[in-house]
Amino acid sequence: MKKAIEAKNVMKEAYDYESNPATFSRGMTVDNTLYVSGTASIGEHGETLYKGDFVSQVYRMFYNVTKVLEEGGMEWKDVVRTTIYLRDIDRDYEEFNKLRREFYDLNYSLNPYPASTCIEAKLCRSDLLCEMEAIAIK
């Protein structure tokens, strides 16, 4: 059985949902697995948050993914895989990896860490610097 997951109380995919609805689910549960769509530093009104501030965008991205996990009845200890998209991998990967380690270690004491791939990509908005997909299994 599959079920769409939303976290509209913390982010929307579009500025005007009624006239420009998103054509994807924020997350999808299938049996005991949650698939989280690409999630970035987006606010509750669909706006990009922290334009030009990589560190703050990473923190907000993790916050938004955390809220989607919670909406799907999951937590970070259930995450088995992430895919990270960075606008500029040469400039930002070292800082991202440091922030990710701090997030995992300080907030959740994850051991082992989820499997992960990091890719340089042109993101759907020119002011986004990072985005994450995740898979969690209960």
N, CA, C and O atoms as a MOPAC input file, in Angstrom:
PM7 MOZYME 1SCF
protein

 N      0.84300 1    -1.16900 1     0.00000 1
 C      0.00000 1     0.00000 1     0.00000 1
 C      0.89100 1     1.23500 1     0.00000 1
 O      1.88400 1     1.28100 1     0.72600 1
 N      0.54500 1     2.24000 1    -0.80900 1
 C      1.33900 1     3.45600 1    -0.82500 1
 C      0.50800 1     4.63600 1    -0.34300 1
 O     -0.71300 1     4.67400 1    -0.50000 1
 N      1.22000 1     5.60600 1     0.25400 1
 C      0.55600 1     6.77600 1     0.82100 1
 C      1.45100 1     7.99300 1     0.61700 1
 O      2.64100 1     7.94500 1     0.92600 1
 N      0.89400 1     9.07400 1     0.10500 1
 C      1.64800 1    10.31300 1    -0.08300 1
 C      1.86600 1    10.99100 1     1.27000 1
 O      0.98300 1    10.99200 1     2.12700 1
 N      3.04900 1    11.56300 1     1.44500 1
 C      3.41900 1    12.27400 1     2.67100 1
 C      3.66000 1    13.73800 1     2.31900 1
 O      4.30400 1    14.04200 1     1.31500 1
 N      3.14800 1    14.63500 1     3.13800 1
 C      3.36300 1    16.06600 1     2.95200 1
 C      3.87500 1    16.66500 1     4.25200 1
 O      3.69700 1    16.08900 1     5.32500 1
 N      4.50000 1    17.80400 1     4.14900 1
 C      4.93700 1    18.55700 1     5.33700 1
 C      4.68000 1    20.03700 1     5.07000 1
 O      5.57900 1    20.86500 1     5.20900 1
 N      3.44600 1    20.36300 1     4.68400 1
 C      3.10000 1    21.72800 1     4.28100 1
 C      3.23300 1    22.74100 1     5.40200 1
 O      3.29000 1    23.94400 1     5.14500 1
 N      3.28300 1    22.27100 1     6.64800 1
 C      3.44900 1    23.21200 1     7.74900 1
 C      4.86400 1    23.79100 1     7.79700 1
 O      5.08900 1    24.79200 1     8.47700 1
 N      5.82800 1    23.18000 1     7.08400 1
 C      7.19800 1    23.70800 1     7.04900 1
 C      7.65400 1    24.09300 1     5.65700 1
 O      8.58300 1    24.88900 1     5.52300 1
 N      7.03100 1    23.55500 1     4.60600 1
 C      7.44200 1    23.93300 1     3.24600 1
 C      6.36300 1    23.60200 1     2.23300 1
 O      5.57600 1    22.67100 1     2.40500 1
 N      6.35100 1    24.39700 1     1.16900 1
 C      5.51900 1    24.15400 1     0.00000 1
 C      6.45300 1    24.10600 1    -1.19200 1
 O      7.51200 1    24.73300 1    -1.17900 1
 N      6.07400 1    23.37600 1    -2.20800 1
 C      6.91700 1    23.26100 1    -3.40000 1
 C      6.74900 1    24.43800 1    -4.34100 1
 O      7.65500 1    24.72100 1    -5.12600 1
 N      5.61600 1    25.13600 1    -4.29000 1
 C      5.34800 1    26.23000 1    -5.21700 1
 C      4.82200 1    27.43600 1    -4.45100 1
 O      4.17200 1    27.28500 1    -3.41600 1
 N      5.10100 1    28.62100 1    -4.95600 1
 C      4.62000 1    29.84700 1    -4.30500 1
 C      3.10600 1    29.90600 1    -4.28600 1
 O      2.51700 1    30.31400 1    -3.28500 1
 N      2.47700 1    29.51400 1    -5.35300 1
 C      1.02500 1    29.57800 1    -5.47300 1
 C      0.51700 1    28.18400 1    -5.80800 1
 O      0.39700 1    27.81600 1    -6.97700 1
 N      0.22200 1    27.42400 1    -4.77600 1
 C     -0.17400 1    26.02900 1    -4.96200 1
 C     -1.42300 1    25.86600 1    -5.83000 1
 O     -1.52400 1    24.91500 1    -6.60600 1
 N     -2.37300 1    26.79500 1    -5.69800 1
 C     -3.63600 1    26.63300 1    -6.41600 1
 C     -3.44400 1    26.76200 1    -7.92700 1
 O     -4.00300 1    25.97100 1    -8.68700 1
 N     -2.65600 1    27.75500 1    -8.37600 1
 C     -2.48700 1    27.93600 1    -9.82400 1
 C     -1.23700 1    27.24900 1   -10.36400 1
 O     -1.09100 1    27.10700 1   -11.57800 1
 N     -0.33500 1    26.82000 1    -9.48300 1
 C      0.90100 1    26.17300 1    -9.92300 1
 C      1.20000 1    24.98100 1    -9.01500 1
 O      2.20600 1    24.97300 1    -8.30600 1
 N      0.33100 1    23.98300 1    -9.03900 1
 C      0.52500 1    22.85500 1    -8.11500 1
 C      1.74000 1    22.01200 1    -8.49100 1
 O      2.07300 1    21.86100 1    -9.66600 1
 N      2.38700 1    21.47200 1    -7.47300 1
 C      3.50100 1    20.55300 1    -7.70100 1
 C      2.96200 1    19.26100 1    -8.30000 1
 O      1.85100 1    18.83400 1    -7.98400 1
 N      3.74400 1    18.65200 1    -9.15600 1
 C      3.30700 1    17.41600 1    -9.80400 1
 C      4.06200 1    16.22300 1    -9.23700 1
 O      4.37500 1    15.27700 1    -9.95900 1
 N      4.35000 1    16.27100 1    -7.94800 1
 C      5.01300 1    15.16600 1    -7.25900 1
 C      4.59900 1    15.19000 1    -5.80800 1
 O      4.08500 1    16.19600 1    -5.31900 1
 N      4.82100 1    14.09300 1    -5.12100 1
 C      4.56200 1    14.01300 1    -3.68400 1
 C      5.85000 1    14.34000 1    -2.94500 1
 O      6.93300 1    13.96700 1    -3.39600 1
 N      5.74900 1    15.01800 1    -1.84000 1
 C      6.91500 1    15.35500 1    -1.01800 1
 C      7.61000 1    14.07800 1    -0.56000 1
 O      8.83700 1    14.00300 1    -0.50900 1
 N      6.81000 1    13.09000 1    -0.23300 1
 C      7.32900 1    11.78100 1     0.12500 1
 C      6.28400 1    10.73600 1    -0.19000 1
 O      5.10900 1    11.05400 1    -0.36800 1
 N      6.71100 1     9.48900 1    -0.25900 1
 C      5.78000 1     8.40600 1    -0.54900 1
 C      6.16900 1     7.20000 1     0.29300 1
 O      7.30700 1     6.73300 1     0.23900 1
 N      5.21500 1     6.70000 1     1.07300 1
 C      5.47000 1     5.46000 1     1.79300 1
 C      4.92000 1     4.30600 1     0.97800 1
 O      3.82700 1     4.37800 1     0.41600 1
 N      5.69500 1     3.25400 1     0.93000 1
 C      5.28200 1     1.99600 1     0.30700 1
 C      5.62100 1     0.92400 1     1.33500 1
 O      6.78800 1     0.62700 1     1.59100 1
 N      4.57600 1     0.35800 1     1.91000 1
 C      4.73900 1    -0.59300 1     3.01100 1
 C      5.57500 1     0.05400 1     4.10900 1
 O      5.12800 1     1.03600 1     4.70100 1
 N      6.75400 1    -0.44900 1     4.40100 1
 C      7.54900 1     0.08400 1     5.51500 1
 C      8.70600 1     0.96300 1     5.02900 1
 O      9.67200 1     1.17400 1     5.76200 1
 N      8.61200 1     1.47400 1     3.79600 1
 C      9.68000 1     2.29100 1     3.22500 1
 C      9.13900 1     3.67700 1     2.88200 1
 O      8.04400 1     3.80700 1     2.33500 1
 N      9.91600 1     4.71100 1     3.20900 1
 C      9.57100 1     6.09500 1     2.88200 1
 C     10.59400 1     6.62000 1     1.88900 1
 O     11.79800 1     6.56800 1     2.14100 1
 N     10.11700 1     7.12300 1     0.76700 1
 C     10.94700 1     7.75900 1    -0.24400 1
 C     10.70400 1     9.25900 1    -0.16000 1
 O      9.58300 1     9.71800 1    -0.37600 1
 N     11.74500 1    10.02600 1     0.15200 1
 C     11.63300 1    11.47600 1     0.28100 1
 C     12.11300 1    12.11500 1    -1.01600 1
 O     13.24200 1    11.88700 1    -1.45000 1
 N     11.25300 1    12.91000 1    -1.62600 1
 C     11.62400 1    13.62900 1    -2.84500 1
 C     12.72800 1    14.63600 1    -2.55900 1
 O     13.00700 1    14.96100 1    -1.40500 1
 N     13.34900 1    15.12100 1    -3.62200 1
 C     14.36600 1    16.14900 1    -3.46400 1
 C     13.84900 1    17.29400 1    -2.61300 1
 O     12.82100 1    17.89600 1    -2.92500 1
 N     14.55700 1    17.59000 1    -1.54800 1
 C     14.11200 1    18.57400 1    -0.55600 1
 C     15.23900 1    19.56400 1    -0.31200 1
 O     16.38900 1    19.17900 1    -0.10300 1
 N     14.89000 1    20.84800 1    -0.34200 1
 C     15.89500 1    21.90500 1    -0.23200 1
 C     15.47800 1    22.91100 1     0.84400 1
 O     14.64100 1    22.61700 1     1.69800 1
 N     16.06500 1    24.07600 1     0.78500 1
 C     15.80800 1    25.15000 1     1.74300 1
 C     14.58600 1    25.96000 1     1.30000 1
 O     14.70400 1    27.11000 1     0.87500 1
 N     13.42100 1    25.33600 1     1.41000 1
 C     12.15700 1    25.93700 1     0.99500 1
 C     11.31100 1    26.19900 1     2.24100 1
 O     11.26600 1    25.37900 1     3.15800 1
 N     10.64000 1    27.35400 1     2.26100 1
 C      9.82000 1    27.73300 1     3.40500 1
 C      8.36900 1    27.35500 1     3.24600 1
 O      7.96400 1    26.77400 1     2.23900 1
 N      7.59400 1    27.69400 1     4.25700 1
 C      6.18900 1    27.29300 1     4.30500 1
 C      5.31300 1    27.98000 1     3.26000 1
 O      4.18500 1    27.54900 1     3.02500 1
 N      5.81500 1    29.04100 1     2.63000 1
 C      5.05600 1    29.72200 1     1.58500 1
 C      5.63200 1    29.43800 1     0.19800 1
 O      5.24500 1    30.07900 1    -0.77900 1
 N      6.56200 1    28.47300 1     0.11100 1
 C      7.14100 1    28.10100 1    -1.16700 1
 C      8.36600 1    28.90200 1    -1.55100 1
 O      8.90300 1    28.72700 1    -2.64500 1
 N      8.81400 1    29.77400 1    -0.67000 1
 C      9.94400 1    30.64500 1    -0.97500 1
 C     11.28100 1    29.95500 1    -0.68300 1
 O     11.37200 1    29.10400 1     0.20200 1
 N     12.30100 1    30.33000 1    -1.43300 1
 C     13.65200 1    29.86800 1    -1.13300 1
 C     14.14000 1    30.63200 1     0.09100 1
 O     14.05100 1    31.85800 1     0.14400 1
 N     14.65500 1    29.90100 1     1.06900 1
 C     15.18200 1    30.52700 1     2.28100 1
 C     16.70200 1    30.59400 1     2.22200 1
 O     17.34700 1    29.70500 1     1.66600 1
 N     17.27100 1    31.64400 1     2.79300 1
 C     18.72300 1    31.80900 1     2.96600 1
 C     19.47400 1    31.86300 1     1.64000 1
 O     20.48000 1    31.17700 1     1.45700 1
 N     18.98100 1    32.67700 1     0.72600 1
 C     19.63500 1    32.83300 1    -0.57400 1
 C     21.09400 1    33.22500 1    -0.38300 1
 O     21.39500 1    34.17700 1     0.33800 1
 N     21.99600 1    32.49900 1    -1.02100 1
 C     23.42300 1    32.79500 1    -0.97000 1
 C     24.14400 1    32.30200 1     0.26500 1
 O     25.36300 1    32.44700 1     0.35500 1
 N     23.43100 1    31.72300 1     1.22600 1
 C     24.02600 1    31.26600 1     2.48800 1
 C     24.02000 1    29.73300 1     2.50500 1
 O     23.03500 1    29.11100 1     2.90300 1
 N     25.12700 1    29.13800 1     2.07000 1
 C     25.20800 1    27.68600 1     1.94000 1
 C     24.93800 1    26.97500 1     3.26200 1
 O     24.13900 1    26.04000 1     3.30400 1
 N     25.58800 1    27.39900 1     4.33700 1
 C     25.44500 1    26.72900 1     5.63000 1
 C     23.98900 1    26.74700 1     6.08900 1
 O     23.46700 1    25.71700 1     6.51700 1
 N     23.33200 1    27.89000 1     6.00800 1
 C     21.93400 1    27.97400 1     6.43700 1
 C     21.02300 1    27.14800 1     5.53700 1
 O     20.05500 1    26.55800 1     6.01700 1
 N     21.32100 1    27.09700 1     4.22900 1
 C     20.51100 1    26.26000 1     3.34400 1
 C     20.66700 1    24.77900 1     3.69700 1
 O     19.69100 1    24.02900 1     3.65500 1
 N     21.87500 1    24.35600 1     4.04100 1
 C     22.07800 1    22.95400 1     4.44200 1
 C     21.28200 1    22.65300 1     5.70700 1
 O     20.59300 1    21.63400 1     5.77500 1
 N     21.36800 1    23.52800 1     6.70900 1
 C     20.62000 1    23.29300 1     7.94500 1
 C     19.11800 1    23.21900 1     7.67500 1
 O     18.43500 1    22.34800 1     8.21300 1
 N     18.59900 1    24.13000 1     6.84100 1
 C     17.16000 1    24.11800 1     6.54500 1
 C     16.77500 1    22.86300 1     5.75000 1
 O     15.70900 1    22.28800 1     5.96900 1
 N     17.63300 1    22.44900 1     4.84400 1
 C     17.37800 1    21.22400 1     4.08200 1
 C     17.23800 1    20.03600 1     5.04100 1
 O     16.29100 1    19.25800 1     4.93100 1
 N     18.17500 1    19.89900 1     5.97500 1
 C     18.09400 1    18.81300 1     6.95100 1
 C     16.82900 1    18.93500 1     7.80900 1
 O     16.18900 1    17.92800 1     8.11100 1
 N     16.47100 1    20.15200 1     8.19800 1
 C     15.25000 1    20.37600 1     8.98200 1
 C     14.03100 1    19.91000 1     8.18700 1
 O     13.18000 1    19.19400 1     8.71600 1
 N     13.94600 1    20.31600 1     6.91500 1
 C     12.79500 1    19.93600 1     6.09600 1
 C     12.72000 1    18.42900 1     5.89800 1
 O     11.63500 1    17.85200 1     5.98000 1
 N     13.85500 1    17.77900 1     5.63900 1
 C     13.85200 1    16.31800 1     5.48600 1
 C     13.41700 1    15.66000 1     6.79400 1
 O     12.66000 1    14.68900 1     6.78200 1
 N     13.89200 1    16.18500 1     7.91500 1
 C     13.50000 1    15.65300 1     9.22700 1
 C     11.98500 1    15.70600 1     9.39400 1
 O     11.38400 1    14.74600 1     9.87700 1
 N     11.36900 1    16.80700 1     9.00400 1
 C      9.91400 1    16.95400 1     9.14400 1
 C      9.16600 1    15.98500 1     8.22300 1
 O      8.12000 1    15.45800 1     8.60200 1
 N      9.68800 1    15.74900 1     7.02600 1
 C      9.05300 1    14.76700 1     6.13700 1
 C      9.17200 1    13.36700 1     6.73700 1
 O      8.21100 1    12.59700 1     6.71600 1
 N     10.33900 1    13.04000 1     7.26600 1
 C     10.50900 1    11.74300 1     7.93500 1
 C      9.49500 1    11.59000 1     9.06000 1
 O      8.84200 1    10.55200 1     9.17000 1
 N      9.35900 1    12.61100 1     9.89200 1
 C      8.40500 1    12.55200 1    11.00600 1
 C      6.97900 1    12.37200 1    10.51200 1
 O      6.22700 1    11.57700 1    11.07600 1
 N      6.59500 1    13.10200 1     9.46200 1
 C      5.24700 1    12.95800 1     8.89900 1
 C      5.00200 1    11.53500 1     8.41300 1
 O      3.87000 1    11.05200 1     8.43500 1
 N      6.06800 1    10.86300 1     7.97400 1
 C      5.95200 1     9.49300 1     7.49400 1
 C      6.17900 1     8.45500 1     8.58000 1
 O      6.27200 1     7.26300 1     8.28900 1
 N      6.27000 1     8.90300 1     9.85100 1
 C      6.45300 1     7.96800 1    10.95900 1
 C      7.86500 1     7.40500 1    11.05000 1
 O      8.07500 1     6.32600 1    11.60300 1
 N      8.82200 1     8.13400 1    10.51200 1
 C     10.21100 1     7.67800 1    10.49600 1
 C     11.10200 1     8.68100 1    11.23100 1
 O     10.66100 1     9.75900 1    11.63000 1
 N     12.36700 1     8.29100 1    11.39600 1
 C     13.37600 1     9.17200 1    11.97000 1
 C     14.69600 1     8.91900 1    11.26100 1
 O     14.79400 1     8.01200 1    10.43400 1
 N     15.70300 1     9.70800 1    11.57700 1
 C     16.99100 1     9.59000 1    10.88200 1
 C     17.62100 1     8.21600 1    11.04700 1
 O     18.34300 1     7.77100 1    10.15500 1
 N     17.37800 1     7.53600 1    12.14400 1
 C     17.95200 1     6.20200 1    12.33000 1
 C     17.35200 1     5.18700 1    11.35800 1
 O     17.89200 1     4.09300 1    11.19500 1
 N     16.23800 1     5.54200 1    10.71200 1
 C     15.62300 1     4.68000 1     9.71500 1
 C     16.15000 1     4.94800 1     8.30100 1
 O     15.88800 1     4.17000 1     7.38500 1
 N     16.88800 1     6.04100 1     8.12500 1
 C     17.37800 1     6.41200 1     6.79600 1
 C     18.50600 1     5.47500 1     6.38600 1
 O     19.48500 1     5.31200 1     7.11300 1
 N     18.36000 1     4.86200 1     5.21500 1
 C     19.37400 1     3.92800 1     4.71800 1
 C     20.16100 1     4.50900 1     3.54800 1
 O     21.24500 1     4.02400 1     3.22500 1
 N     19.61500 1     5.55100 1     2.91100 1
 C     20.29900 1     6.12300 1     1.74400 1
 C     19.89000 1     7.57000 1     1.54700 1
 O     18.72700 1     7.93400 1     1.72400 1
 N     20.87500 1     8.39600 1     1.17500 1
 C     20.60000 1     9.76500 1     0.75600 1
 C     21.29300 1    10.02200 1    -0.57400 1
 O     22.30600 1     9.40200 1    -0.89700 1
 N     20.73400 1    10.93300 1    -1.32500 1
 C     21.39300 1    11.46700 1    -2.51200 1
 C     21.42300 1    12.97400 1    -2.33100 1
 O     20.39000 1    13.60400 1    -2.10400 1
 N     22.60800 1    13.54200 1    -2.43200 1
 C     22.81500 1    14.96800 1    -2.22100 1
 C     23.14500 1    15.60500 1    -3.55900 1
 O     23.95100 1    15.07800 1    -4.32600 1
 N     22.51900 1    16.73700 1    -3.83500 1
 C     22.79900 1    17.50500 1    -5.03900 1
 C     23.36700 1    18.85000 1    -4.61300 1
 O     22.71600 1    19.59600 1    -3.88100 1
 N     24.56300 1    19.16300 1    -5.06100 1
 C     25.20400 1    20.44800 1    -4.76700 1
 C     25.35500 1    21.23000 1    -6.06100 1
 O     25.75800 1    20.67000 1    -7.08100 1
 N     25.04100 1    22.50500 1    -6.03000 1
 C     25.19000 1    23.35400 1    -7.21300 1
 C     26.66100 1    23.45900 1    -7.60700 1
 O     26.98400 1    23.46900 1    -8.79400 1
 N     27.56100 1    23.53700 1    -6.61000 1
 C     29.00000 1    23.64700 1    -6.89000 1
 C     29.74500 1    22.68900 1    -5.96600 1
 O     30.08900 1    23.04900 1    -4.84000 1
 N     29.99300 1    21.47500 1    -6.44000 1
 C     30.59000 1    20.43400 1    -5.59900 1
 C     32.03300 1    20.77000 1    -5.22500 1
 O     32.46800 1    20.46800 1    -4.11400 1
 N     32.77200 1    21.38700 1    -6.13200 1
 C     34.16000 1    21.74000 1    -5.82600 1
 C     34.23500 1    22.74700 1    -4.68900 1
 O     35.08100 1    22.62400 1    -3.80400 1
 N     33.37100 1    23.72600 1    -4.70600 1
 C     33.36300 1    24.77000 1    -3.68200 1
 C     32.76400 1    24.27300 1    -2.36500 1
 O     33.26400 1    24.62400 1    -1.29600 1
 N     31.69400 1    23.45600 1    -2.42200 1
 C     30.87900 1    23.21300 1    -1.23100 1
 C     30.96300 1    21.83100 1    -0.61400 1
 O     30.47700 1    21.65300 1     0.50300 1
 N     31.55200 1    20.83500 1    -1.27500 1
 C     31.48300 1    19.47500 1    -0.73200 1
 C     32.17000 1    19.33700 1     0.62600 1
 O     31.60900 1    18.71800 1     1.53000 1
 N     33.35300 1    19.89000 1     0.78900 1
 C     34.06000 1    19.74400 1     2.06000 1
 C     33.24100 1    20.33300 1     3.21500 1
 O     33.13400 1    19.72400 1     4.27900 1
 N     32.67200 1    21.50400 1     3.00000 1
 C     31.83600 1    22.13200 1     4.03300 1
 C     30.57100 1    21.30800 1     4.26700 1
 O     30.15800 1    21.11500 1     5.41100 1
 N     29.95400 1    20.82200 1     3.18700 1
 C     28.75500 1    20.00100 1     3.33600 1
 C     29.05000 1    18.75400 1     4.16600 1
 O     28.29900 1    18.42500 1     5.08400 1
 N     30.12800 1    18.07100 1     3.84900 1
 C     30.45300 1    16.83900 1     4.56200 1
 C     30.66800 1    17.11200 1     6.05000 1
 O     30.24700 1    16.31400 1     6.88800 1
 N     31.31400 1    18.22100 1     6.38700 1
 C     31.50400 1    18.61400 1     7.78500 1
 C     30.15000 1    18.85300 1     8.46700 1
 O     29.91600 1    18.36700 1     9.57400 1
 N     29.26700 1    19.59700 1     7.80800 1
 C     27.95000 1    19.89200 1     8.37400 1
 C     27.11400 1    18.62300 1     8.52900 1
 O     26.40800 1    18.45400 1     9.52300 1
 N     27.20100 1    17.73600 1     7.54200 1
 C     26.44300 1    16.48000 1     7.60800 1
 C     26.91900 1    15.63600 1     8.78200 1
 O     26.10500 1    15.10000 1     9.53400 1
 N     28.23700 1    15.51500 1     8.94300 1
 C     28.78300 1    14.74100 1    10.06500 1
 C     28.31300 1    15.32200 1    11.39900 1
 O     27.88700 1    14.58200 1    12.28600 1
 N     28.39100 1    16.63600 1    11.53800 1
 C     27.92600 1    17.28100 1    12.77700 1
 C     26.44400 1    17.00700 1    13.00100 1
 O     26.04300 1    16.68100 1    14.11900 1
 N     25.62400 1    17.13400 1    11.96300 1
 C     24.18900 1    16.89800 1    12.08100 1
 C     23.91900 1    15.46100 1    12.53000 1
 O     23.15800 1    15.23200 1    13.47100 1
 N     24.54400 1    14.49900 1    11.85500 1
 C     24.32700 1    13.09200 1    12.18800 1
 C     24.83800 1    12.76300 1    13.58700 1
 O     24.14700 1    12.09600 1    14.35700 1
 N     26.03800 1    13.22200 1    13.92100 1
 C     26.65400 1    12.86000 1    15.20300 1
 C     26.01900 1    13.58100 1    16.38300 1
 O     25.70300 1    12.95400 1    17.39400 1
 N     25.82900 1    14.88800 1    16.26800 1
 C     25.33600 1    15.66700 1    17.40500 1
 C     23.85000 1    15.47500 1    17.65700 1
 O     23.40900 1    15.46700 1    18.80600 1
 N     23.07900 1    15.32000 1    16.59700 1
 C     21.62600 1    15.22900 1    16.76000 1
 C     21.10800 1    13.80400 1    16.90000 1
 O     20.11500 1    13.57300 1    17.59000 1
 N     21.76900 1    12.84600 1    16.25200 1
 C     21.18400 1    11.51600 1    16.17200 1
 C     22.13900 1    10.37500 1    16.49100 1
 O     21.70700 1     9.22300 1    16.55100 1
 N     23.40800 1    10.65200 1    16.69600 1
 C     24.40600 1     9.61100 1    16.97900 1
 C     24.26600 1     8.43700 1    16.01100 1
 O     24.23700 1     7.27600 1    16.42000 1
 N     24.18200 1     8.75800 1    14.73500 1
 C     23.98500 1     7.70600 1    13.73000 1
 C     25.22400 1     6.82800 1    13.61300 1
 O     26.34800 1     7.31600 1    13.48900 1
 N     24.99100 1     5.53200 1    13.65500 1
 C     26.04800 1     4.55100 1    13.46300 1
 C     25.38200 1     3.25500 1    13.02900 1
 O     24.71400 1     2.61400 1    13.84000 1
 N     25.53800 1     2.86100 1    11.80600 1
 C     26.35800 1     3.46500 1    10.76600 1
 C     25.63700 1     4.63700 1    10.10300 1
 O     24.43400 1     4.82700 1    10.28100 1
 N     26.40000 1     5.41900 1     9.33300 1
 C     25.79800 1     6.48600 1     8.53200 1
 C     25.04300 1     5.85800 1     7.36200 1
 O     25.35800 1     4.74100 1     6.95200 1
 N     24.04200 1     6.57000 1     6.81700 1
 C     23.35100 1     6.06000 1     5.63000 1
 C     24.30100 1     5.99000 1     4.42500 1
 O     25.27000 1     6.74400 1     4.34300 1
 N     24.01100 1     5.09000 1     3.50800 1
 C     24.69900 1     5.11100 1     2.22000 1
 C     24.36500 1     6.43700 1     1.55100 1
 O     23.28900 1     6.99000 1     1.77900 1
 N     25.27200 1     6.95300 1     0.72800 1
 C     25.02400 1     8.26500 1     0.14100 1
 C     25.80500 1     8.45900 1    -1.14500 1
 O     26.88000 1     7.88900 1    -1.33500 1
 N     25.24900 1     9.26700 1    -2.01300 1
 C     25.92600 1     9.73200 1    -3.21000 1
 C     25.76800 1    11.24200 1    -3.25400 1
 O     24.70100 1    11.76900 1    -2.93900 1
 N     26.83200 1    11.94200 1    -3.64600 1
 C     26.77700 1    13.39600 1    -3.78900 1
 C     27.08800 1    13.73700 1    -5.24100 1
 O     28.06900 1    13.25600 1    -5.80900 1
 N     26.25200 1    14.55900 1    -5.82200 1
 C     26.32100 1    14.87900 1    -7.24100 1
 C     26.27900 1    16.39100 1    -7.42100 1
 O     25.54500 1    17.08000 1    -6.71300 1
 N     27.06300 1    16.91100 1    -8.36300 1
 C     26.91200 1    18.31500 1    -8.74400 1
 C     25.76100 1    18.39700 1    -9.72800 1
 O     25.68800 1    17.61200 1   -10.67300 1
 N     24.85900 1    19.34900 1    -9.50900 1
 C     23.67500 1    19.44100 1   -10.36800 1
 C     23.16700 1    20.86700 1   -10.45300 1
 O     23.32600 1    21.66100 1    -9.52600 1
 N     22.56200 1    21.17000 1   -11.56900 1
 C     21.83400 1    22.41700 1   -11.71400 1
 C     20.46600 1    22.16700 1   -11.08400 1
 O     19.70800 1    21.32800 1   -11.57000 1
 N     20.14700 1    22.87500 1   -10.02700 1
 C     18.90500 1    22.63100 1    -9.29000 1
 C     17.74400 1    23.39800 1    -9.91800 1
 O     17.95600 1    24.25900 1   -10.77100 1
 N     16.52900 1    23.08900 1    -9.49900 1
 C     15.33500 1    23.63000 1   -10.14200 1
 C     15.15200 1    25.13300 1    -9.93900 1
 O     14.38400 1    25.76700 1   -10.66300 1
 N     15.85100 1    25.70600 1    -8.95700 1
 C     15.83100 1    27.15200 1    -8.74400 1
 C     17.27700 1    27.63500 1    -8.69900 1
 O     18.13400 1    26.99100 1    -8.09400 1
 N     17.53800 1    28.74600 1    -9.32800 1
 C     18.91700 1    29.23000 1    -9.41200 1
 C     19.47200 1    29.67200 1    -8.05700 1
 O     20.68900 1    29.76900 1    -7.90300 1
 N     18.61200 1    29.94000 1    -7.07400 1
 C     19.09200 1    30.38400 1    -5.76200 1
 C     19.25000 1    29.23800 1    -4.75800 1
 O     19.63200 1    29.47500 1    -3.61200 1
 N     18.95900 1    28.00100 1    -5.17400 1
 C     19.18500 1    26.84700 1    -4.30500 1
 C     20.61100 1    26.34600 1    -4.48500 1
 O     21.10500 1    26.24500 1    -5.60800 1
 N     21.26600 1    26.03300 1    -3.37500 1
 C     22.65300 1    25.58400 1    -3.39400 1
 C     22.79300 1    24.10000 1    -3.09000 1
 O     23.83600 1    23.50900 1    -3.36900 1
 N     21.74300 1    23.48400 1    -2.51200 1
 C     21.80700 1    22.07000 1    -2.15000 1
 C     20.39800 1    21.48400 1    -2.08300 1
 O     19.41700 1    22.19700 1    -1.87400 1
 N     20.33000 1    20.18100 1    -2.26600 1
 C     19.05700 1    19.45600 1    -2.22400 1
 C     19.35900 1    18.02000 1    -1.81900 1
 O     20.44800 1    17.51200 1    -2.08700 1
 N     18.40100 1    17.36700 1    -1.17600 1
 C     18.60500 1    15.99100 1    -0.69900 1
 C     17.37700 1    15.12600 1    -0.97600 1
 O     16.24200 1    15.57000 1    -0.80700 1
 N     17.62100 1    13.88800 1    -1.40200 1
 C     16.61500 1    12.84000 1    -1.43800 1
 C     16.99600 1    11.83600 1    -0.36000 1
 O     18.17000 1    11.72500 1    -0.00800 1
 N     16.02700 1    11.10800 1     0.16500 1
 C     16.32800 1    10.10800 1     1.19100 1
 C     15.39400 1     8.91700 1     1.05700 1
 O     14.27400 1     9.03200 1     0.55900 1
 N     15.87900 1     7.78000 1     1.51000 1
 C     15.08500 1     6.56200 1     1.61400 1
 C     15.20800 1     6.06700 1     3.05300 1
 O     16.31500 1     5.92100 1     3.57000 1
 N     14.08100 1     5.81300 1     3.69100 1
 C     14.06500 1     5.32800 1     5.07200 1
 C     13.23300 1     4.04100 1     5.12600 1
 O     12.20800 1     3.92300 1     4.45500 1
 N     13.68900 1     3.09300 1     5.92800 1
 C     12.98900 1     1.82300 1     6.09400 1
 C     12.77000 1     1.57200 1     7.57900 1
 O     13.71900 1     1.61500 1     8.36200 1
 N     11.54100 1     1.31400 1     7.96800 1
 C     11.20500 1     1.05300 1     9.37200 1
 C     11.44600 1    -0.40100 1     9.67600 1
 O     11.22800 1    -0.84000 1    10.80500 1

